Amino acid sequence: MALRGRLKIISDQLADRVAEALARARDDGALSFDELPEVRKFMEVPREREHGDLACTVALALASEAKVSPRRIGEAILERLDRDYPYLDRAEIAGPGFLNFHLKPLWLEHALRDILSRGEDWGRTDHGGNLKIQVEFVSANPTGPMVVVQARSGAVGDVLANLLDAAGYDVSREFYINDAGTQVDHLGESLEVRYRQLLGEDVELPPDGYPGEYLVDIARKLLEEKGPCLMDHPEEERRRLFKDYAVREIVAWQRRDLEAYGVKFDVWFSERTLYETGALADVIEELKRRGYTREEGGALWFRSTEFGDDKDRVLLRREAGAPTYLTADIAYHRNKFQRGFEKVIDIWGPDHHGYIARMKAAVQALGHPADALEVLIVQWVKLMKGGEAVKMSKRGGQFILMSDLVEEVGVDAARFFFLMRSPDSPMEFDMDLAVEQSDENPVYYVQYAHARLASIFRRAEEEGYRIPAPEEADLSLLQHEAERDLIRLMAALPEEIIEAAESREPHRMTRYALNLATKFHVFYTQCRVLDRERPDLTAARLVLAGATKMVLGNVLRLLGVSAPESM
């Protein structure tokens, strides 16, 4: 069996039979059209169960060209359809020309055995063909700790990377350290002021300084390590020392917070290395060579309007030819493609919408397709507690720290809640609900389903039931609609993962987890699992419960959320 879900394979096989029927209808003159449509694109799962397990809309799509009604096309297909197919129960035409396919229950039994045979790999496919994709996310300036919007970005980026990996892509996670430029200079100056204040000097932060209390902590640590001798260094050296120390400490802090949150990166890329290796000068020369620069007013401009940007952008300022932030970003993206990535996905904060067009223009100017770079925007988060917005954090200055949120609600709730909404939608995060132990709390509801599944097997062992191997159970006994609904949903996981990965919508997986938990709770309520009077059915239901526990665990692992054995 291939790595795709069995329903997808059945869908493709039925689509091929429909295509053969269409070809026969054309050959015998019943229908007239030029090119045989790609029928697989017109296969879908009906919303209503009574409409069958699969539906095909090709008749509606072909009607205009064939110059007959969709229903007549559907009838021509059904008259010529090869029905010698082990999973097909019946095919019928409905409405204006929908083809509805009803499958035999055998497909569910085989689908459940597929799930059990793949185990913890169920859901993973080779769809992506090992295409090299880089996902760059969070990439916070090294001027302060992780804050709440970066927590959301971290969850989105991490789970999107998980989904792409499960969908068969070769994925690399990257954090871009913005450790060059004026903001880092201001950071070093701010740390020096805090250091001098600890030495008793009456000095104030510069207008562009960073007021967060975290710099006092870093200055205290620096003073303990180095003593007061730093003020004896020449000014230029002293400024470099303070800047480097601040960046090193804050990046280490960011890394600790992210790892505690379950987010790890394959690469931490330093912006400073672009300057040190001459990458900025190189990319400017390449843009010049390709004819995408111009000079005006003493500055060097990137002709980004040739690729749809609303105006050209400065690469080198008039003042001493200093490069802009854009120049460094272009050099960085050039570096990404030089490392062999075929697709680059950047996840940016809510204030970066206007930057997208110029970066996509730069990627095209460097000779890459427009879609080689994708940019996802993660919107703002408002934390709510007791019906009111949460106030700012003293240690974070004007922001609420990610670590404060995680300490308050836990990693699981933070990640799950952030993943429940589309990233491009602003959200309110209900901290009271996130810690509530009830079915109203979505993450609790899903985790409780996993814990209840574990409890079934503990109870079975305590009461002396034998836990059967999957091959020992008669799965044809699983005939209750709640059992079949559960199998249908689990069988769809590979396609759910592919669709979530391709649409860049990790929030689809929290929806899937909630749906799976709901269908399990219905099964648990309506189907008695442990029944002394029906040992064969008990064995089949234990196998189904084991598969459900495994699949729910697989989904929670993709989300970076724990799967508790008890609650």
C-alpha positions as CSV (number, residue, x, y, z in Angstrom):
1,M,0.0,0.0,0.0
2,A,1.3,3.5,-0.9
3,L,1.9,6.2,1.7
4,R,-1.3,8.1,0.9
5,G,-4.5,7.3,2.7
6,R,-6.6,4.5,1.3
7,L,-9.5,6.7,0.5
8,K,-7.3,8.9,-1.7
9,I,-6.0,5.8,-3.5
10,I,-9.6,4.6,-4.0
11,S,-10.5,8.1,-5.2
12,D,-7.7,8.1,-7.8
13,Q,-8.6,4.6,-9.0
14,L,-12.3,5.4,-9.4
15,A,-11.3,8.6,-11.2
16,D,-9.3,6.6,-13.6
17,R,-12.3,4.4,-14.3
18,V,-14.4,7.5,-14.9
19,A,-11.8,8.8,-17.3
20,E,-11.9,5.5,-19.2
21,A,-15.7,5.7,-19.3
22,L,-15.5,9.2,-20.7
23,A,-13.0,8.1,-23.4
24,R,-15.4,5.2,-24.4
25,A,-18.3,7.7,-24.6
26,R,-16.3,9.9,-26.9
27,D,-15.1,7.0,-29.0
28,D,-18.6,5.7,-29.6
29,G,-20.0,9.1,-30.3
30,A,-22.1,9.6,-27.2
31,L,-20.1,12.6,-26.2
32,S,-18.0,15.1,-28.1
33,F,-15.1,16.9,-26.5
34,D,-11.4,17.5,-27.5
35,E,-9.2,16.8,-24.5
36,L,-9.9,14.3,-21.8
37,P,-10.1,16.2,-18.5
38,E,-8.0,15.3,-15.5
39,V,-10.7,13.6,-13.6
40,R,-8.8,13.2,-10.3
41,K,-9.1,16.9,-9.8
42,F,-12.9,16.6,-9.7
43,M,-13.1,14.0,-7.0
44,E,-14.1,15.0,-3.5
45,V,-15.6,13.8,-0.2
46,P,-19.3,14.8,0.0
47,R,-20.4,17.0,3.0
48,E,-23.4,14.8,3.6
49,R,-22.9,11.1,4.4
50,E,-26.0,10.1,2.4
51,H,-24.4,11.3,-0.7
52,G,-21.8,8.6,-0.5
53,D,-18.1,8.3,0.3
54,L,-16.8,10.0,-2.8
55,A,-18.3,12.3,-5.4
56,C,-17.2,13.4,-8.8
57,T,-18.1,16.8,-10.5
58,V,-16.4,16.2,-13.9
59,A,-19.8,16.2,-15.7
60,L,-20.5,19.7,-14.6
61,A,-17.0,20.9,-15.7
62,L,-17.3,19.2,-19.1
63,A,-20.9,20.3,-20.0
64,S,-20.0,23.5,-21.7
65,E,-17.5,21.9,-24.1
66,A,-19.6,18.8,-24.7
67,K,-22.7,21.0,-25.3
68,V,-25.0,18.6,-23.4
69,S,-26.3,18.8,-19.9
70,P,-24.1,17.6,-17.0
71,R,-26.7,15.0,-16.1
72,R,-26.5,13.5,-19.6
73,I,-22.7,13.3,-19.3
74,G,-23.1,11.6,-15.9
75,E,-25.5,9.1,-17.4
76,A,-23.1,8.4,-20.3
77,I,-20.3,7.8,-17.7
78,L,-22.4,5.4,-15.6
79,E,-23.5,3.4,-18.6
80,R,-19.8,2.7,-19.4
81,L,-18.3,2.6,-16.0
82,D,-16.3,-0.5,-15.1
83,R,-17.8,-1.5,-11.8
84,D,-15.6,-4.5,-11.3
85,Y,-13.9,-2.9,-8.3
86,P,-13.6,-4.5,-4.9
87,Y,-14.5,-1.4,-2.9
88,L,-17.4,-0.1,-4.9
89,D,-20.9,-0.9,-3.7
90,R,-22.8,1.3,-6.0
91,A,-22.5,4.5,-8.2
92,E,-25.4,6.8,-8.9
93,I,-26.1,10.2,-10.4
94,A,-27.6,13.0,-8.3
95,G,-28.8,16.6,-8.7
96,P,-27.6,18.3,-11.9
97,G,-24.9,15.7,-12.6
98,F,-22.9,14.7,-9.5
99,L,-21.6,11.2,-9.6
100,N,-21.8,9.7,-6.1
101,F,-19.9,6.6,-5.1
102,H,-20.9,4.4,-2.2
103,L,-18.1,2.1,-0.9
104,K,-18.3,-1.3,0.7
105,P,-17.4,-1.4,4.5
106,L,-14.4,-3.5,3.4
107,W,-12.5,-0.2,2.7
108,L,-12.8,0.9,6.3
109,E,-11.4,-2.5,7.5
110,H,-8.5,-2.2,5.2
111,A,-8.0,1.4,6.1
112,L,-7.8,0.6,9.7
113,R,-5.2,-2.1,9.0
114,D,-3.2,0.5,7.0
115,I,-3.2,2.8,10.1
116,L,-2.1,0.0,12.4
117,S,0.7,-1.2,10.0
118,R,2.2,2.3,9.8
119,G,2.0,3.0,13.5
120,E,3.7,6.2,14.6
121,D,4.5,6.9,10.9
122,W,0.8,7.1,10.0
123,G,0.1,10.4,8.4
124,R,3.6,10.8,6.9
125,T,3.9,10.6,3.1
126,D,6.4,11.2,0.3
127,H,4.2,13.8,-1.3
128,G,6.9,16.5,-1.2
129,G,9.5,14.5,-3.0
130,N,12.2,15.6,-0.6
131,L,12.2,19.2,-2.0
132,K,14.4,21.4,0.1
133,I,12.4,24.0,2.0
134,Q,13.6,26.5,4.5
135,V,11.3,27.9,7.1
136,E,12.6,31.1,8.8
137,F,10.6,32.2,11.8
138,V,10.6,34.2,15.0
139,S,13.9,35.9,14.1
140,A,13.4,38.4,16.9
141,N,15.9,41.3,17.3
142,P,18.5,40.4,19.9
143,T,17.4,43.5,21.9
144,G,15.1,41.8,24.4
145,P,13.4,38.6,25.5
146,M,10.8,36.7,23.5
147,V,7.4,38.3,23.7
148,V,3.8,37.0,23.1
149,V,3.5,37.6,19.3
150,Q,6.8,35.8,18.9
151,A,5.3,32.9,20.9
152,R,2.5,32.7,18.3
153,S,5.0,32.9,15.5
154,G,7.1,30.2,17.1
155,A,4.2,27.8,17.4
156,V,3.1,28.5,13.8
157,G,6.5,28.2,12.3
158,D,7.4,25.0,14.3
159,V,4.2,23.2,13.4
160,L,4.3,24.3,9.8
161,A,7.8,22.8,9.6
162,N,6.6,19.6,11.3
163,L,3.8,19.4,8.7
164,L,6.1,20.0,5.7
165,D,8.4,17.3,7.1
166,A,5.6,14.8,7.5
167,A,4.4,15.7,4.0
168,G,7.7,14.6,2.6
169,Y,9.8,17.8,2.3
170,D,13.4,18.2,3.4
171,V,12.8,21.0,5.9
172,S,15.3,23.3,7.7
173,R,14.3,25.6,10.5
174,E,16.2,28.9,10.7
175,F,16.4,31.8,13.1
176,Y,17.9,35.0,11.7
177,I,19.9,37.0,14.4
178,N,19.7,40.7,13.5
179,D,23.0,41.4,15.3
180,A,24.1,44.3,13.1
181,G,22.8,47.8,12.7
182,T,21.8,50.8,14.8
183,Q,19.4,48.9,17.1
184,V,22.2,46.7,18.3
185,D,24.4,49.8,18.8
186,H,21.6,51.3,21.0
187,L,21.4,48.1,22.9
188,G,25.1,48.2,23.7
189,E,24.8,51.9,24.8
190,S,21.8,51.0,27.0
191,L,23.7,48.1,28.7
192,E,26.7,50.5,29.3
193,V,24.3,53.0,31.1
194,R,22.9,50.2,33.3
195,Y,26.4,49.0,34.1
196,R,27.5,52.5,35.0
197,Q,24.4,53.0,37.1
198,L,25.3,49.9,39.1
199,L,28.7,51.5,39.7
200,G,27.0,54.5,41.2
201,E,27.1,56.9,38.3
202,D,24.3,59.3,37.7
203,V,23.6,58.6,34.0
204,E,20.4,58.3,32.0
205,L,19.4,56.0,29.1
206,P,19.8,57.6,25.7
207,P,16.6,58.6,23.8
208,D,16.8,55.5,21.7
209,G,17.8,53.2,24.6
210,Y,16.0,50.1,25.8
211,P,14.2,50.6,29.2
212,G,13.4,47.0,30.1
213,E,14.5,45.7,33.5
214,Y,16.2,42.7,31.9
215,L,19.1,45.0,31.0
216,V,19.7,45.7,34.7
217,D,20.0,41.9,35.2
218,I,22.4,41.6,32.4
219,A,24.5,44.5,33.6
220,R,24.6,43.0,37.1
221,K,25.8,39.7,35.7
222,L,28.5,41.5,33.6
223,L,29.6,43.4,36.6
224,E,30.0,40.2,38.6
225,E,32.0,38.6,35.8
226,K,34.2,41.5,34.8
227,G,34.2,43.9,37.7
228,P,34.3,47.7,37.1
229,C,37.4,47.5,34.8
230,L,35.4,47.8,31.6
231,M,35.2,51.6,32.0
232,D,39.0,51.6,31.6
233,H,38.9,50.4,28.0
234,P,39.0,52.8,25.1
235,E,35.6,54.0,24.1
236,E,35.4,52.1,20.8
237,E,36.5,48.9,22.3
238,R,34.2,49.4,25.3
239,R,31.2,50.0,23.1
240,R,32.0,46.8,21.2
241,L,32.3,44.8,24.4
242,F,29.0,46.0,25.8
243,K,27.2,45.4,22.5
244,D,28.7,41.9,22.0
245,Y,27.9,40.9,25.6
246,A,24.3,42.1,25.4
247,V,23.6,40.3,22.1
248,R,25.2,37.1,23.4
249,E,23.2,37.1,26.6
250,I,19.9,37.9,25.0
251,V,20.3,35.4,22.2
252,A,21.1,32.7,24.8
253,W,18.0,33.8,26.7
254,Q,15.9,33.7,23.6
255,R,17.2,30.2,22.8
256,R,16.4,28.9,26.3
257,D,12.9,30.3,26.2
258,L,12.2,28.9,22.8
259,E,13.6,25.4,23.6
260,A,11.5,25.4,26.8
261,Y,8.5,26.2,24.5
262,G,9.4,23.2,22.3
263,V,10.9,25.1,19.4
264,K,14.4,24.2,18.2
265,F,16.2,25.5,15.1
266,D,18.6,23.8,12.8
267,V,20.4,27.0,12.0
268,W,21.0,30.3,13.9
269,F,22.2,32.7,11.2
270,S,24.1,35.8,12.2
271,E,23.4,39.0,10.2
272,R,26.9,40.2,11.1
273,T,28.4,37.4,9.1
274,L,27.0,38.9,5.9
275,Y,29.0,42.1,6.6
276,E,32.1,40.1,7.6
277,T,32.1,37.9,4.4
278,G,31.4,40.8,2.0
279,A,28.0,39.3,1.0
280,L,26.4,42.8,0.8
281,A,29.0,44.1,-1.7
282,D,28.6,40.8,-3.7
283,V,24.8,41.1,-3.9
284,I,25.0,44.7,-5.0
285,E,27.4,43.8,-7.7
286,E,25.1,41.0,-8.9
287,L,22.1,43.4,-9.0
288,K,24.2,45.9,-11.0
289,R,25.3,43.1,-13.4
290,R,21.7,42.1,-13.9
291,G,20.8,45.7,-14.7
292,Y,18.5,46.2,-11.7
293,T,20.2,49.2,-10.0
294,R,20.3,53.0,-10.8
295,E,22.0,56.0,-9.2
296,E,20.1,59.1,-8.2
297,G,20.9,61.9,-5.7
298,G,24.1,60.2,-4.7
299,A,22.4,57.0,-3.6
300,L,22.2,53.6,-5.2
301,W,18.7,52.3,-5.9
302,F,17.2,48.9,-6.5
303,R,14.8,49.0,-9.4
304,S,12.1,47.0,-7.6
305,T,9.3,48.5,-9.6
306,E,10.2,46.2,-12.5
307,F,8.8,43.4,-10.4
308,G,5.6,45.1,-9.1
309,D,6.8,47.1,-6.1
310,D,5.2,50.5,-5.8
311,K,8.5,52.4,-5.8
312,D,12.2,51.7,-6.2
313,R,14.2,51.1,-3.0
314,V,17.5,52.5,-1.7
315,L,20.4,50.0,-1.4
316,L,23.2,52.5,-0.5
317,R,22.5,55.8,1.2
318,R,24.2,59.0,0.2
319,E,25.9,59.3,3.5
320,A,29.2,57.4,3.0
321,G,27.4,54.8,0.9
322,A,26.0,53.0,4.0
323,P,23.8,50.0,3.1
324,T,20.2,49.9,4.1
325,Y,18.4,47.1,6.0
326,L,17.0,46.0,2.6
327,T,20.5,45.4,1.3
328,A,21.3,43.0,4.1
329,D,18.0,41.2,3.7
330,I,18.6,40.8,0.0
331,A,22.1,39.4,0.7
332,Y,20.6,37.1,3.3
333,H,18.0,35.7,0.9
334,R,20.7,35.3,-1.8
335,N,22.6,33.2,0.8
336,K,19.5,31.0,1.4
337,F,19.2,30.0,-2.3
338,Q,23.0,29.6,-2.5
339,R,22.6,26.9,0.2
340,G,20.4,24.9,-2.1
341,F,16.9,25.7,-0.8
342,E,14.3,25.5,-3.6
343,K,11.6,27.1,-1.6
344,V,11.9,29.7,1.2
345,I,9.1,30.5,3.6
346,D,9.5,33.6,5.8
347,I,7.2,34.1,8.8
348,W,7.1,37.7,9.7
349,G,5.4,39.9,12.3
350,P,2.2,42.0,11.8
351,D,4.1,45.2,11.0
352,H,5.9,43.8,7.9
353,H,3.2,43.7,5.3
354,G,4.8,46.6,3.3
355,Y,8.1,44.7,3.1
356,I,6.8,41.7,1.2
357,A,6.7,43.2,-2.3
358,R,10.3,44.5,-2.2
359,M,11.7,41.2,-1.0
360,K,9.8,39.2,-3.6
361,A,11.1,41.7,-6.2
362,A,14.6,41.1,-4.9
363,V,14.3,37.3,-5.2
364,Q,13.1,37.7,-8.8
365,A,15.9,40.1,-9.6
366,L,18.4,37.5,-8.4
367,G,16.9,35.0,-11.0
368,H,14.5,33.0,-9.0
369,P,10.8,32.4,-9.6
370,A,8.3,34.7,-7.9
371,D,6.9,31.9,-5.8
372,A,10.4,30.7,-4.6
373,L,9.8,33.1,-1.7
374,E,6.6,32.9,0.4
375,V,5.9,35.3,3.3
376,L,3.4,34.5,6.0
377,I,2.3,37.2,8.4
378,V,1.5,36.3,12.0
379,Q,-0.9,38.8,13.5
380,W,-1.1,40.4,16.9
381,V,-2.2,38.7,20.1
382,K,-4.2,40.3,22.9
383,L,-4.0,38.4,26.2
384,M,-7.2,38.4,28.2
385,K,-7.6,37.5,31.9
386,G,-10.7,38.1,34.0
387,G,-12.3,39.7,31.0
388,E,-9.6,42.4,30.7
389,A,-6.4,42.9,28.7
390,V,-3.3,41.8,30.5
391,K,-0.9,44.6,31.4
392,M,2.6,44.9,30.2
393,S,5.5,43.1,31.9
394,K,8.0,45.1,34.0
395,R,10.9,42.9,33.0
396,G,9.9,43.2,29.3
397,G,9.5,46.9,29.3
398,Q,6.6,47.6,27.0
399,F,5.8,44.0,26.1
400,I,4.4,40.8,27.8
401,L,7.1,38.1,27.9
402,M,6.6,34.7,26.3
403,S,8.0,33.1,29.4
404,D,5.4,34.7,31.6
405,L,2.6,33.4,29.4
406,V,4.1,29.8,29.4
407,E,4.6,29.9,33.1
408,E,1.0,31.0,33.6
409,V,-0.8,28.5,31.2
410,G,1.8,25.9,30.3
411,V,3.5,25.0,27.0
412,D,0.6,22.8,25.8
413,A,-2.1,25.3,26.2
414,A,0.0,28.2,24.8
415,R,0.9,26.3,21.6
416,F,-2.6,24.8,21.1
417,F,-4.4,28.1,21.6
418,F,-2.0,30.0,19.2
419,L,-2.6,27.3,16.6
420,M,-6.4,27.4,16.7
421,R,-6.7,30.5,14.5
422,S,-5.4,31.3,11.1
423,P,-2.0,33.1,11.6
424,D,-3.2,36.1,9.6
425,S,-6.0,36.8,11.9
426,P,-5.5,38.9,15.1
427,M,-6.6,36.8,18.2
428,E,-7.6,37.2,21.8
429,F,-6.0,34.6,24.0
430,D,-8.2,33.7,27.0
431,M,-5.8,32.8,29.8
432,D,-8.6,31.8,32.1
433,L,-9.9,29.3,29.6
434,A,-6.4,28.0,28.9
435,V,-6.0,26.7,32.5
436,E,-9.6,25.5,32.9
437,Q,-9.9,21.7,33.4
438,S,-13.1,21.2,31.5
439,D,-14.5,20.3,28.1
440,E,-14.7,24.0,27.4
441,N,-10.9,24.1,27.2
442,P,-10.0,22.8,23.7
443,V,-6.5,21.5,24.6
444,Y,-7.9,19.8,27.8
445,Y,-10.7,18.3,25.8
446,V,-8.2,16.7,23.3
447,Q,-5.7,15.6,25.9
448,Y,-8.5,14.1,28.0
449,A,-9.5,12.0,25.0
450,H,-5.9,10.6,24.9
451,A,-5.9,10.0,28.6
452,R,-9.3,8.2,28.5
453,L,-8.0,6.0,25.7
454,A,-5.0,5.0,27.9
455,S,-7.4,4.3,30.8
456,I,-9.3,1.8,28.6
457,F,-6.2,-0.3,28.4
458,R,-5.3,0.0,32.0
459,R,-8.8,-1.1,32.9
460,A,-8.6,-4.0,30.4
461,E,-5.4,-5.2,32.0
462,E,-6.8,-4.8,35.5
463,E,-9.9,-6.8,34.7
464,G,-7.9,-9.6,32.9
465,Y,-8.8,-8.9,29.3
466,R,-6.3,-10.1,26.8
467,I,-5.1,-7.2,24.5
468,P,-5.2,-8.7,21.0
469,A,-2.7,-8.1,18.2
470,P,-4.3,-6.3,15.3
471,E,-4.1,-9.3,13.0
472,E,-6.0,-11.4,15.6
473,A,-9.1,-9.2,15.6
474,D,-12.1,-9.5,13.3
475,L,-12.4,-5.9,12.2
476,S,-15.4,-6.6,10.1
477,L,-17.4,-6.6,13.4
478,L,-16.9,-2.8,13.6
479,Q,-20.3,-1.9,12.1
480,H,-21.6,0.9,14.4
481,E,-21.7,4.3,12.7
482,A,-19.6,5.8,15.5
483,E,-16.9,3.2,14.8
484,R,-17.0,3.9,11.1
485,D,-16.9,7.6,11.5
486,L,-13.8,7.3,13.7
487,I,-12.0,5.1,11.1
488,R,-13.0,7.5,8.3
489,L,-11.4,10.4,10.0
490,M,-8.2,8.6,11.0
491,A,-7.9,7.3,7.4
492,A,-7.9,10.9,6.2
493,L,-4.9,12.0,8.2
494,P,-2.3,11.8,5.4
495,E,-4.4,14.1,3.2
496,E,-5.1,16.4,6.1
497,I,-1.4,16.8,6.7
498,I,-0.7,17.4,3.0
499,E,-3.5,20.0,2.7
500,A,-2.4,21.8,5.9
501,A,1.2,21.8,4.7
502,E,0.5,23.0,1.2
503,S,-2.0,25.7,2.3
504,R,0.4,26.8,5.0
505,E,-2.5,26.4,7.5
506,P,-1.2,24.7,10.7
507,H,-4.5,25.6,12.4
508,R,-6.1,22.9,10.4
509,M,-4.5,20.3,12.6
510,T,-6.0,21.7,15.9
511,R,-9.3,21.4,14.2
512,Y,-8.6,17.8,13.1
513,A,-7.5,17.0,16.7
514,L,-10.7,18.4,18.1
515,N,-12.8,16.5,15.6
516,L,-11.0,13.3,16.3
517,A,-11.4,13.7,20.1
518,T,-15.1,14.4,19.5
519,K,-15.6,11.3,17.4
520,F,-13.8,9.2,20.0
521,H,-16.0,10.5,22.8
522,V,-19.1,9.6,20.7
523,F,-17.7,6.2,20.1
524,Y,-16.9,5.8,23.8
525,T,-20.4,6.8,24.8
526,Q,-22.3,4.7,22.3
527,C,-20.1,1.6,22.0
528,R,-19.2,-0.5,25.0
529,V,-15.5,-1.5,24.6
530,L,-15.1,-4.1,27.3
531,D,-17.9,-6.7,27.1
532,R,-17.4,-10.2,28.6
533,E,-20.4,-11.5,26.6
534,R,-18.9,-10.4,23.2
535,P,-15.2,-11.2,23.3
536,D,-14.7,-10.9,19.5
537,L,-16.3,-7.5,19.4
538,T,-14.3,-6.5,22.5
539,A,-11.1,-7.5,20.7
540,A,-12.0,-5.5,17.6
541,R,-12.9,-2.4,19.7
542,L,-9.7,-2.6,21.6
543,V,-7.8,-2.6,18.3
544,L,-9.8,0.4,17.2
545,A,-9.1,2.2,20.5
546,G,-5.4,1.4,20.2
547,A,-5.4,2.9,16.7
548,T,-7.2,6.0,17.9
549,K,-4.8,6.5,20.7
550,M,-1.9,6.2,18.4
551,V,-3.3,8.6,15.7
552,L,-4.3,11.2,18.3
553,G,-0.8,10.9,19.7
554,N,0.7,11.4,16.2
555,V,-1.4,14.6,15.8
556,L,-0.4,16.0,19.2
557,R,3.2,15.3,18.4
558,L,2.9,17.3,15.2
559,L,1.4,20.2,17.2
560,G,4.2,19.9,19.8
561,V,1.6,19.2,22.5
562,S,2.0,16.4,25.1
563,A,-0.2,13.3,25.0
564,P,-0.9,12.4,28.6
565,E,-1.6,8.9,29.8
566,S,-3.7,10.2,32.7
567,M,-5.2,13.5,33.8
